[in-house]
Amino acid sequence: MKKLIAIILAAVLTFSLMACAGQSTVSTASTSQAAAPESLSETTVAASQQENSEETSEQETETTGKKVAKDGANMQTDDPDMPTRVITEGTKVNIHFGDVVIPGILNDSETAQALIAKLPYTVHMNSYSHDFCGVTEELPYNEDEVHYGWLNGDIDYAIDAPYFTILHSDEDNSEQYGYQVNIGVITCELSKIRELSGSYDVLIELAEE
């Protein structure tokens, strides 16, 4: 009888221990499964925050690193009929559109000096909504002088074609256009070039002193 009672007690104890182990396993698994989504969510949010931070940083770099035409320029804003940029010292030139002569002044940049060395020089130019433009020979340029946009009246060298261009309008909307190197400015009323249209073989020559 004692033997039977001992066997029954042993069986009850074993069953009790198995039940605890099972409850512990389920509880652990449940805890692990519950924790997984929270961990995944935290990882996703952290990754998203990192990506947003990197994108913001890149955008800020692009914005702050963008050089535009007005940076460092000597400008006048009192008379909108005249070019915005003011250059007081440089090389004076005459730019011939048929019988119309547009006076200008070229600055001391490497690009402008290379063009001056070629004068007299002829380039075929066409009229567009905001400029006269024509393909020219490649000229040297300083990478630090490449910028976005223009000021009305600017004479620019665009490095992407390359182009020789006289930009007479739309300076407020111009900063979407890059690859510009300013080499000078015209020195007459903007209307004088705005009134021209069509295509010209444009002669650029040194102005007589």
C-alpha positions in Angstrom: 0.0 0.0 0.0 2.8 2.4 0.8 4.3 1.5 -2.5 1.2 2.4 -4.3 0.9 5.7 -2.5 4.5 6.6 -3.3 3.9 5.8 -7.0 0.8 8.0 -7.0 2.7 10.9 -5.3 5.5 10.6 -7.8 3.1 10.8 -10.7 1.3 13.9 -9.3 4.7 15.6 -8.8 5.9 14.8 -12.3 2.6 16.1 -13.8 2.9 19.3 -11.8 6.5 19.9 -12.9 5.5 19.3 -16.6 2.7 21.8 -16.4 5.0 24.5 -15.0 7.5 23.9 -17.7 4.8 24.1 -20.4 3.5 27.4 -18.9 7.0 28.8 -18.7 7.6 27.9 -22.4 4.4 29.5 -23.6 4.9 32.5 -21.5 8.5 33.0 -22.8 7.4 32.4 -26.4 4.5 34.8 -26.0 6.8 37.5 -24.5 9.3 37.0 -27.3 6.6 37.2 -30.0 5.1 40.4 -28.4 8.5 42.0 -28.2 9.4 41.3 -31.9 6.9 43.8 -33.4 8.0 46.5 -31.0 11.6 45.9 -31.9 10.8 45.9 -35.7 8.8 49.1 -35.3 11.6 50.8 -33.5 14.1 49.7 -36.1 11.9 51.0 -38.9 11.4 54.3 -37.3 15.1 54.7 -36.6 16.0 53.8 -40.2 13.4 56.2 -41.5 14.7 59.0 -39.2 18.2 58.3 -40.4 17.2 58.4 -44.1 15.2 61.6 -43.5 18.2 63.1 -41.7 20.5 62.2 -44.6 18.1 63.6 -47.2 17.8 66.8 -45.3 21.5 67.1 -44.9 22.0 66.5 -48.7 19.3 69.1 -49.5 20.9 71.6 -47.1 24.3 71.0 -48.7 22.9 71.5 -52.2 21.1 74.6 -51.2 23.9 76.2 -49.2 26.6 75.2 -51.7 24.7 76.7 -54.7 26.6 79.7 -56.1 24.4 82.2 -57.9 25.0 85.2 -60.2 24.5 87.9 -57.6 27.0 86.4 -55.2 29.8 89.0 -54.8 28.4 91.1 -57.6 28.5 94.9 -57.7 24.8 95.7 -58.5 22.5 98.6 -59.1 18.7 98.2 -58.6 17.6 101.8 -58.9 17.1 101.7 -62.7 15.5 98.5 -64.1 16.0 99.7 -67.6 19.8 99.4 -67.2 21.8 96.2 -66.6 21.8 95.0 -63.0 25.6 94.2 -62.8 28.0 97.1 -62.6 31.6 96.7 -63.8 33.7 99.8 -63.7 37.1 98.4 -64.7 37.6 96.0 -67.6 38.0 95.8 -71.3 35.4 97.8 -73.4 34.0 96.1 -76.4 31.5 96.7 -79.2 29.1 93.9 -80.1 27.7 94.3 -83.6 24.2 92.9 -84.4 24.1 94.1 -88.0 23.8 97.9 -87.9 23.0 97.9 -84.2 26.0 98.2 -81.9 25.7 97.0 -78.3 28.5 98.4 -76.0 29.8 96.2 -73.3 32.7 95.7 -70.9 34.5 92.4 -70.2 35.9 91.5 -66.8 39.3 90.2 -65.8 38.3 86.5 -65.5 40.4 83.9 -67.2 37.5 83.2 -69.6 37.0 86.8 -70.6 40.8 87.3 -71.1 40.8 84.2 -73.4 38.0 85.7 -75.5 39.7 89.1 -75.6 42.8 87.4 -77.0 40.7 86.2 -80.0 39.1 89.6 -80.8 37.9 90.6 -83.3 35.7 87.4 -83.1 32.5 86.5 -84.8 29.8 84.1 -83.4 26.5 83.2 -84.9 23.7 84.0 -82.4 20.0 83.5 -82.2 17.4 85.4 -80.2 15.4 83.6 -77.4 12.9 84.8 -74.8 15.6 86.0 -72.3 18.8 86.1 -74.3 20.9 86.0 -77.5 23.0 82.8 -77.6 25.4 81.1 -79.9 27.8 78.2 -79.9 31.4 79.3 -79.5 34.9 77.8 -79.2 35.8 76.2 -75.9 37.4 78.7 -73.5 39.2 78.1 -70.2 37.4 78.8 -67.0 37.8 78.7 -63.3 35.6 76.1 -61.6 35.0 78.5 -58.7 33.4 81.0 -61.0 30.7 78.6 -62.4 27.3 79.6 -61.0 23.5 79.4 -61.4 21.4 82.1 -63.0 22.3 85.6 -64.3 21.6 89.3 -63.8 19.9 91.2 -66.6 22.5 92.5 -69.0 25.1 89.8 -68.2 27.5 88.6 -70.9 28.1 84.9 -70.0 30.0 81.9 -71.1 28.0 78.7 -70.6 30.3 75.8 -70.2 27.8 73.0 -71.1 27.8 73.6 -74.9 29.8 75.9 -74.9 27.8 79.1 -75.5 28.5 82.8 -75.7 25.3 84.5 -74.5 24.0 87.9 -73.7 21.2 87.6 -71.1 18.8 90.5 -71.0 15.6 89.3 -69.2 14.2 87.1 -66.4 16.9 87.3 -63.9 14.4 86.6 -61.1 13.7 83.2 -62.6 17.1 82.3 -63.8 18.6 80.4 -60.9 17.3 77.1 -62.2 19.9 77.3 -65.0 23.5 76.4 -64.2 26.9 76.1 -66.0 27.2 79.9 -66.2 30.5 81.9 -66.0 30.1 85.7 -66.1 32.6 87.4 -68.4 31.1 90.9 -68.6 28.0 93.1 -69.0 26.5 95.3 -71.7 26.5 99.0 -70.8 23.5 100.3 -72.6 19.7 100.2 -71.9 18.4 96.7 -71.9 15.7 97.6 -74.4 18.4 98.1 -77.1 19.0 94.3 -77.2 15.5 93.2 -76.3 14.1 94.9 -79.4 16.3 92.7 -81.6 15.2 89.3 -82.9 16.2 86.6 -85.3 19.7 85.4 -86.2 23.0 87.3 -86.6 26.6 86.8 -87.3 27.7 88.9 -84.3 31.1 90.6 -84.5 32.8 91.3 -81.1 35.6 93.8 -81.2 37.6 96.0 -79.0 36.0 99.5 -78.6 38.1 102.5 -79.6 39.3 104.5 -76.7 
